[in-house]
Amino acid sequence: MMTKADAVEETYREMEKIIGGLVECYAIPHTRMCMRWSKPTRKAYREEVVGWLEDYGKSFRRLPKKSLPGREDLPAFARRLLDAQIAAILKGGNPEVERSYAHLFG
């Protein structure tokens, strides 16, 4: 049986995996679906991807405020991971977003 600390640690790892795949599995497909008939700028395309991520980020309020000693709680941890993804996208540093834009409009 898993201890409470092990369960929380496993949840941190799962959250890293979810946030890591969110751009490619959630935000890009939705952005492509919504923008394929227009010719947005790269900036507008990136901002639309970020908009989908922000919508997903609203669900963090449902995460339990569990934490391990010395670590931030799960909602804060998820938000920090999402913010890092968003910063990279807005700077043009996410290869999947840039590739998706080029594929559709390049």
C-alpha positions as CSV (number, residue, x, y, z in Angstrom):
1,M,0.0,0.0,0.0
2,M,1.2,3.5,-0.9
3,T,1.9,5.9,1.9
4,K,0.4,9.4,1.8
5,A,3.8,10.9,1.1
6,D,4.3,8.4,-1.8
7,A,0.9,9.2,-3.2
8,V,1.6,13.0,-3.1
9,E,5.0,12.4,-4.7
10,E,3.4,10.3,-7.5
11,T,0.9,13.1,-8.1
12,Y,3.7,15.6,-8.5
13,R,5.3,13.3,-11.1
14,E,1.9,12.9,-12.9
15,M,1.4,16.6,-13.0
16,E,4.8,17.1,-14.6
17,K,3.9,14.6,-17.3
18,I,0.5,16.1,-17.9
19,I,1.8,19.7,-18.2
20,G,4.7,18.5,-20.3
21,G,2.3,17.0,-22.9
22,L,-0.4,19.7,-22.6
23,V,0.9,21.9,-25.4
24,E,1.1,19.1,-28.0
25,C,-1.9,17.1,-27.0
26,Y,-4.4,19.9,-26.0
27,A,-3.4,23.4,-26.9
28,I,-2.0,23.0,-30.4
29,P,-4.9,20.8,-31.7
30,H,-7.5,23.3,-30.4
31,T,-5.6,26.3,-31.8
32,R,-5.2,24.6,-35.2
33,M,-8.9,23.8,-35.2
34,C,-9.9,27.4,-34.5
35,M,-7.3,29.2,-36.7
36,R,-6.9,27.2,-39.8
37,W,-9.2,29.4,-41.9
38,S,-7.4,32.6,-41.0
39,K,-3.8,33.7,-41.5
40,P,-2.7,34.8,-38.0
41,T,0.7,36.2,-37.3
42,R,3.0,34.0,-35.3
43,K,2.4,36.1,-32.3
44,A,-1.4,35.7,-32.6
45,Y,-1.0,31.9,-33.0
46,R,1.3,31.7,-30.0
47,E,-1.2,33.8,-28.0
48,E,-4.1,31.5,-29.0
49,V,-2.1,28.4,-27.8
50,V,-1.5,30.2,-24.5
51,G,-5.2,31.0,-24.3
52,W,-6.0,27.3,-24.4
53,L,-3.4,26.7,-21.8
54,E,-4.8,29.4,-19.5
55,D,-8.2,27.8,-19.9
56,Y,-6.8,24.5,-18.8
57,G,-5.0,26.3,-15.9
58,K,-8.4,27.3,-14.5
59,S,-8.9,23.6,-13.5
60,F,-6.0,23.8,-11.0
61,R,-8.4,25.2,-8.5
62,R,-9.8,21.6,-8.3
63,L,-6.4,20.1,-7.3
64,P,-6.0,19.2,-3.6
65,K,-3.8,21.6,-1.7
66,K,-1.5,18.7,-0.7
67,S,2.2,19.1,-0.4
68,L,5.3,17.5,0.9
69,P,7.6,19.2,3.4
70,G,9.6,21.9,1.7
71,R,7.6,21.8,-1.5
72,E,4.8,24.0,-2.9
73,D,1.3,22.7,-2.9
74,L,0.0,20.9,-6.0
75,P,-2.0,23.9,-7.5
76,A,1.0,26.2,-7.1
77,F,3.3,23.5,-8.5
78,A,1.0,23.0,-11.6
79,R,0.8,26.8,-12.1
80,R,4.6,27.2,-12.0
81,L,5.0,24.4,-14.6
82,L,2.3,26.0,-16.8
83,D,3.8,29.4,-16.5
84,A,7.2,28.1,-17.7
85,Q,5.5,26.5,-20.7
86,I,3.7,29.8,-21.5
87,A,6.9,31.9,-21.2
88,A,8.7,29.6,-23.7
89,I,5.8,29.8,-26.1
90,L,5.5,33.6,-26.0
91,K,9.3,33.9,-26.7
92,G,9.0,31.5,-29.7
93,G,10.9,28.8,-27.8
94,N,8.5,25.9,-28.1
95,P,9.4,23.9,-31.1
96,E,6.1,22.1,-31.4
97,V,4.2,25.4,-31.5
98,E,6.6,26.9,-34.1
99,R,6.4,23.7,-36.2
100,S,2.6,23.7,-36.1
101,Y,2.4,27.3,-37.2
102,A,4.9,26.6,-40.1
103,H,3.0,23.5,-41.1
104,L,-0.3,25.4,-41.3
105,F,0.8,28.8,-42.6
106,G,4.5,28.5,-43.7
